[in-house]
Amino acid sequence: MKRILIFLLIAFLFTSFAFAAGQGEAGGKKYSAIMGSSSLGGSWYPMASRLAGVAMKYGDIVITVQSSGGGTENVRLMKQGQYNMGLCEPNAANYAYQGIKMFAKEGKFDNLRYVMGLYPLPLTAVVHKDGPIMSLGDFDKSKTGKSYGFSPGSPGSGDEVSWLEVFEAYGVKKDDMNWKPLSHNERVMAFKDRILECVAFETAQPAGAIIELSAQNPIRIIEIKGAERDKILKALPFYGKYTLPAGMYNGQDTAVETIFLGGFCLANSDVPEDFIYKFLTAIYGPGLPEVQSVFPVAKEITLKSAILGNENGEIPFHPGALKFYKEKGLLK
């Protein structure tokens, strides 16, 4: 028995050494990246997982995906060196690069680099169909005398940032509401139990979380349109107009006007150029059909839309991305 154990130990050590040597470039350790995504209930987690799988399959690079609180947390952990890559909303990404707003104390994140764009994330504020809220302006406590329960997303997420920007256009402050940052799954349960009057999302549509929370009880989606929407679009060019089709959820019988943000995939500047080049070659090459099949809106991920929202390089392109997009004719 002792001889068998010694033999197995020697075999294990030899295999480990062989694997490490095989992984190396000129005998060194092969580079691998950690990518931040979203909470498990968000659309970014399965998307990041698919991007990583495709990159490993067709690009021979290693990416490990971590669930997280979303875009704001991702870039913070990238700055701290815990993540090498991450998904983030355009507004939060630009604020991080400039070191303004919620990143003011941390300073400019000038090592942040752009890799690729994702798909539209419509802002979707869901209320009970038989509930009292008809407009985002109804959250103004000074007018209604009530403090309604509202959940914008995970604590510290890009969702929180976006909904605060939207409410500013309506003259509503955070203190006017019972503001409860929660994960996707926590929000679903709180809404179904009527602990919250409104749960808000910034995610791919149709969203599994909204399908679940509306399955038994009809919902209404609050529109973002008119003068308030015009004010948002004028002040914040990251947003665009979006219309949710009728019949997407139980109780949502008509089309809903709202706004949307895109999504960025980012990397730290010290991620090797060849790594990002291989990543993009896999994503927009043989792996694209697999990326686009994650859910319906993923079909919006195309080479044509790869740099939308960052055409002018407000966030500098990663050298690997710059090389790839120049070869494809998207950049000069």
MIPAMI-481053 format. One line per 4 residues: number of its first residue (from 1); their letters; for each residue z negated, x, y of C-alpha. Coordinates in nm, 4 decimals. Example, Ala and Ser with C-alpha at 12.3 -4.5 7.8 and 13.67 -1.06 7.14 Angstrom:
<recs>
1> as> -0.7800,1.2300,-0.4500; -0.7140,1.3670,-0.1060
</recs>
This chain:
<recs>
1> mkri> 0.0000,0.0000,0.0000; -0.0896,0.2862,0.2364; 0.2453,0.4570,0.1690; 0.4309,0.1332,0.2454
5> lifl> 0.2513,0.0950,0.5778; 0.3300,0.4555,0.6745; 0.6938,0.4050,0.5802; 0.7169,0.0854,0.7895
9> liaf> 0.5550,0.2592,1.0867; 0.8022,0.5484,1.0676; 1.0925,0.3046,1.0358; 0.9706,0.1079,1.3381
13> lfts> 0.9363,0.4186,1.5536; 1.2807,0.5433,1.4499; 1.4391,0.2043,1.5242; 1.2679,0.1848,1.8637
17> fafa> 1.3858,0.5335,1.9523; 1.7396,0.4561,1.8410; 1.7418,0.1322,2.0407; 1.6135,0.3061,2.3544
21> agqg> 1.8701,0.5813,2.3197; 2.1449,0.3259,2.2653; 2.0375,0.1366,2.5759; 2.0525,0.4413,2.7951
25> eagg> 2.3186,0.5723,3.0224; 2.3387,0.9441,2.9533; 2.0127,0.9115,2.7609; 1.8309,0.7157,3.0317
29> kkys> 1.6901,0.3661,3.0239; 1.9406,0.0887,3.0866; 1.8774,-0.1022,3.4101; 1.7562,-0.4612,3.3777
33> aimg> 1.6792,-0.7167,3.6482; 1.4245,-0.9947,3.6889; 1.5636,-1.3062,3.8600; 1.3485,-1.5733,4.0263
37> sssl> 1.4648,-1.9345,3.9908; 1.2649,-2.2560,4.0399; 1.0013,-2.4596,3.8596; 1.0939,-2.5651,3.5065
41> ggsw> 1.1870,-2.9132,3.6294; 1.4213,-2.7858,3.9002; 1.7964,-2.7315,3.8643; 1.7779,-2.3615,3.9495
45> ypma> 1.5880,-2.2682,3.6329; 1.8621,-2.3799,3.3887; 2.1277,-2.2462,3.6259; 1.9635,-1.9031,3.6515
49> srla> 1.9209,-1.8993,3.2737; 2.2900,-1.9731,3.2270; 2.3927,-1.7081,3.4817; 2.1755,-1.4542,3.2997
53> gvam> 2.3109,-1.5531,2.9590; 2.6716,-1.5316,3.0741; 2.6104,-1.1960,3.2429; 2.4564,-1.0543,2.9271
57> kygd> 2.7291,-1.1990,2.7060; 3.0316,-1.0889,2.9077; 2.8949,-0.8178,3.1359; 2.6651,-0.6289,2.8997
61> ivit> 2.3810,-0.6323,3.1536; 2.0231,-0.7484,3.1100; 1.8618,-1.0176,3.3290; 1.5274,-1.1865,3.2663
65> vqss> 1.4736,-1.5229,3.4370; 1.1341,-1.6245,3.5742; 1.0320,-1.9765,3.6746; 0.8843,-1.9865,4.0243
69> gggt> 0.8023,-2.1967,4.3268; 1.1607,-2.1707,4.4502; 1.3539,-1.9855,4.7177; 1.0763,-1.8858,4.9575
73> envr> 0.8595,-1.7504,4.6779; 1.1579,-1.5735,4.5224; 1.2420,-1.3694,4.8319; 0.8756,-1.2855,4.8892
77> lmkq> 0.8453,-1.1546,4.5336; 1.1728,-0.9669,4.5789; 1.0296,-0.7991,4.8875; 0.7187,-0.7048,4.6895
81> gqyn> 0.9365,-0.5529,4.4167; 0.8313,-0.8015,4.1486; 1.1795,-0.9586,4.1338; 1.5121,-0.7786,4.1652
85> mglc> 1.7205,-1.0920,4.2159; 1.6497,-1.4515,4.3138; 1.7947,-1.7875,4.4117; 1.7224,-1.9158,4.7613
89> epna> 1.8312,-2.1743,5.0162; 2.0499,-2.0439,5.3025; 1.7948,-2.1277,5.5726; 1.5019,-1.9566,5.3993
93> anya> 1.7215,-1.6582,5.3067; 1.8310,-1.6083,5.6670; 1.4755,-1.6496,5.7981; 1.3581,-1.3858,5.5485
97> yqgi> 1.6315,-1.1394,5.6442; 1.5528,-1.1839,6.0148; 1.1768,-1.1896,5.9652; 1.1250,-1.5141,6.1575
101> kmfa> 0.9456,-1.8484,6.1141; 0.7406,-1.8443,5.7913; 0.8314,-1.4763,5.7374; 0.7281,-1.3639,6.0867
105> kegk> 0.4036,-1.1989,5.9727; 0.5794,-1.0117,5.6911; 0.8575,-0.8805,5.9104; 1.2298,-0.8476,5.8527
109> fdnl> 1.3398,-0.8241,5.4895; 1.6284,-0.5913,5.5614; 1.6772,-0.4945,5.1961; 1.7949,-0.8467,5.1097
113> ryvm> 2.1583,-0.8661,4.9995; 2.3993,-1.1524,4.9310; 2.5546,-1.1872,4.5844; 2.7080,-1.5363,4.5436
117> glyp> 2.6868,-1.9026,4.6412; 2.5846,-2.1911,4.4168; 2.6298,-2.5682,4.4615; 2.5218,-2.8441,4.7051
121> lplt> 2.1556,-2.9445,4.7096; 2.1348,-3.2903,4.8726; 1.8045,-3.3722,5.0409; 1.6806,-3.6846,4.8655
125> avvh> 1.3706,-3.8732,4.9826; 1.2687,-4.1281,4.7173; 1.0403,-4.4271,4.7815; 0.9429,-4.7344,4.5813
129> kdgp> 1.1965,-5.0117,4.6379; 0.9163,-5.2570,4.7116; 0.7329,-5.0068,4.9332; 0.6851,-5.0137,5.3120
133> imsl> 0.8870,-4.7032,5.4079; 1.2369,-4.7719,5.5378; 1.2994,-4.4595,5.7471; 1.1630,-4.1062,5.7746
137> gdfd> 1.0432,-4.2134,6.1189; 0.7947,-4.4440,5.9451; 0.5874,-4.1370,5.8594; 0.4923,-4.1101,6.2279
141> kskt> 0.1233,-4.1990,6.2103; 0.1030,-4.2647,6.5838; 0.3442,-4.5571,6.5385; 0.2332,-4.7027,6.2036
145> gksy> -0.1333,-4.6092,6.1993; -0.0925,-4.5040,5.8350; -0.0801,-4.1683,5.6609; 0.1588,-4.2002,5.3686
149> gfsp> 0.1571,-3.9685,5.0686; 0.4550,-3.7312,5.0722; 0.5468,-3.4469,4.8351; 0.8189,-3.2054,4.9520
153> gspg> 0.8285,-2.9725,4.6510; 0.6312,-2.6835,4.5089; 0.3829,-2.5031,4.7364; 0.5609,-2.2390,4.9446
157> sgde> 0.9035,-2.3516,4.8298; 1.2257,-2.3675,5.0295; 1.2001,-2.7456,4.9891; 0.8917,-2.7480,5.2099
161> vswl> 1.0740,-2.5520,5.4785; 1.3720,-2.7882,5.4747; 1.1706,-3.1095,5.4899; 0.9618,-2.9797,5.7795
165> evfe> 1.2874,-2.9065,5.9649; 1.4151,-3.2573,5.8912; 1.0945,-3.4298,6.0032; 1.1022,-3.2325,6.3282
169> aygv> 1.4240,-3.4176,6.4185; 1.2352,-3.7465,6.3708; 0.9373,-3.6333,6.5785; 0.7103,-3.6425,6.2728
173> kkdd> 0.4479,-3.3730,6.2169; 0.3022,-3.2476,5.8909; -0.0402,-3.3799,5.9930; 0.1043,-3.7325,6.0202
177> mnwk> 0.1301,-3.7466,5.6404; -0.0771,-3.6873,5.3329; 0.1349,-3.3775,5.2630; 0.1122,-3.2851,4.8919
181> plsh> 0.3245,-2.9929,4.7675; 0.3727,-3.0397,4.3928; 0.6071,-2.9259,4.1175; 0.8898,-3.1516,3.9974
185> nerv> 0.6928,-3.2820,3.7008; 0.3712,-3.3328,3.8989; 0.5601,-3.5305,4.1626; 0.7147,-3.7569,3.9013
189> mafk> 0.3735,-3.8470,3.7578; 0.2113,-3.8971,4.1005; 0.4960,-4.1239,4.2123; 0.4952,-4.3292,3.8923
193> dril> 0.1175,-4.3750,3.9298; 0.1757,-4.4779,4.2966; -0.0454,-4.1983,4.4233; 0.2440,-4.0991,4.6501
197> ecva> 0.4630,-4.3292,4.8574; 0.7464,-4.0762,4.8763; 0.8671,-3.7766,4.6772; 1.1413,-3.5611,4.8229
201> feta> 1.3871,-3.3352,4.6488; 1.6379,-3.0689,4.7357; 1.8209,-3.0386,4.4072; 2.1443,-3.0956,4.2151
205> qpag> 2.2435,-3.4567,4.1703; 2.1965,-3.6562,3.9571; 1.8477,-3.5142,3.9100; 1.6597,-3.5562,3.5841
209> aiie> 1.3290,-3.5923,3.7679; 1.4604,-3.8839,3.9774; 1.6149,-4.0500,3.6714; 1.2746,-4.0310,3.5027
213> lsaq> 1.0675,-4.1622,3.7932; 1.3105,-4.4520,3.8521; 1.3492,-4.5501,3.4861; 1.0806,-4.8204,3.4884
217> npir> 1.0510,-4.8962,3.8601; 1.3469,-4.9346,4.1004; 1.3643,-4.6893,4.3874; 1.5169,-4.6628,4.7320
221> iiei> 1.6537,-4.3406,4.8806; 1.5877,-4.2965,5.2510; 1.9000,-4.2124,5.4491; 1.9334,-3.9215,5.6897
225> kgae> 2.2058,-4.0158,5.9342; 2.2850,-4.1067,6.2927; 2.1326,-3.9303,6.5908; 1.8675,-3.7532,6.3824
229> rdki> 2.1259,-3.6081,6.1474; 2.3426,-3.4985,6.4398; 2.0408,-3.3247,6.5893; 1.9723,-3.1392,6.2624
233> lkal> 2.3339,-3.0297,6.2166; 2.3589,-2.9070,6.5749; 2.0384,-2.7034,6.5613; 2.0651,-2.5827,6.2021
237> pfyg> 2.4154,-2.4920,6.0837; 2.2889,-2.4299,5.7294; 2.3056,-2.8065,5.6648; 2.6056,-3.0315,5.6080
241> kytl> 2.6793,-3.4021,5.5586; 2.6543,-3.5484,5.2092; 2.6876,-3.8933,5.0517; 2.5127,-3.9873,4.7285
245> pagm> 2.7298,-4.2310,4.5276; 2.5983,-4.5795,4.4550; 2.4424,-4.6510,4.1174; 2.3154,-4.3027,4.0465
249> yngq> 1.9595,-4.4282,3.9951; 1.7828,-4.7525,3.9068; 1.7582,-4.9555,4.2275; 2.0011,-4.7406,4.4266
253> dtav> 2.2835,-4.9944,4.4509; 2.4664,-4.8565,4.7552; 2.5887,-4.5162,4.8683; 2.3332,-4.3129,5.0654
257> etif> 2.4104,-4.0842,5.3604; 2.2064,-3.7665,5.3783; 2.2418,-3.3910,5.4311; 2.2629,-3.0952,5.1967
261> lggf> 2.1992,-2.7242,5.1721; 2.3836,-2.4822,4.9493; 2.2185,-2.2173,4.7381; 2.2429,-1.8392,4.7428
265> clan> 2.1982,-1.5848,4.4673; 2.0472,-1.2730,4.6247; 1.9591,-0.9215,4.5148; 1.7610,-0.6303,4.6503
269> sdvp> 1.9711,-0.3492,4.7931; 1.8443,-0.1046,4.5290; 1.9957,-0.3017,4.2411; 2.2789,-0.0745,4.1192
273> edfi> 2.6245,-0.1509,4.2574; 2.7810,-0.1531,3.9117; 2.5213,-0.4018,3.7872; 2.6116,-0.6645,4.0485
277> ykfl> 2.9829,-0.5941,4.0063; 2.9550,-0.6570,3.6301; 2.7446,-0.9672,3.7004; 3.0105,-1.1239,3.9249
281> taiy> 3.2969,-1.0164,3.6985; 3.1306,-1.2034,3.4127; 3.0374,-1.5122,3.6176; 3.3772,-1.5642,3.7811
285> gpgl> 3.5708,-1.4381,3.4808; 3.5296,-1.5386,3.1152; 3.1870,-1.6937,3.1722; 3.2863,-1.9427,3.4436
289> pevq> 3.3477,-2.2430,3.2114; 3.0015,-2.1939,3.0630; 2.8419,-2.1696,3.4084; 3.0202,-2.4859,3.5237
293> svfp> 2.9060,-2.6836,3.2189; 2.5301,-2.6631,3.2871; 2.5421,-2.9969,3.4741; 2.8127,-3.1898,3.6637
297> vake> 2.7608,-3.0402,4.0112; 2.7899,-2.6880,3.8677; 3.1662,-2.7418,3.8768; 3.1283,-2.6654,4.2487
301> itlk> 3.0710,-2.3013,4.1519; 3.4140,-2.1444,4.1930; 3.5493,-1.8152,4.3202; 3.6932,-2.0035,4.6184
305> sail> 3.3434,-2.1142,4.7242; 3.1664,-1.7906,4.6314; 3.0916,-1.6760,4.9876; 3.0692,-2.0126,5.1674
309> gnen> 2.7763,-2.0148,5.4056; 2.7791,-1.6375,5.4369; 3.1433,-1.5719,5.5272; 3.0453,-1.3625,5.8273
313> geip> 2.7890,-1.1608,5.6374; 2.4797,-1.2813,5.8232; 2.3043,-1.1533,5.5126; 2.4850,-0.8278,5.4231
317> fhpg> 2.6829,-0.8335,5.1008; 2.5455,-0.6264,4.8164; 2.7779,-0.3258,4.7609; 2.8679,-0.4576,4.4157
321> alkf> 2.9523,-0.7978,4.5638; 3.1464,-0.6374,4.8481; 3.3583,-0.4440,4.5983; 3.4199,-0.7542,4.3855
325> ykek> 3.5113,-0.9892,4.6721; 3.7433,-0.7325,4.8311; 3.9272,-0.6973,4.5014; 3.9599,-1.0758,4.4823
329> gllk> 4.0874,-1.1009,4.8425; 3.7906,-1.2982,4.9781; 3.6829,-1.0152,5.2072; 3.8804,-0.7488,5.3904
</recs>
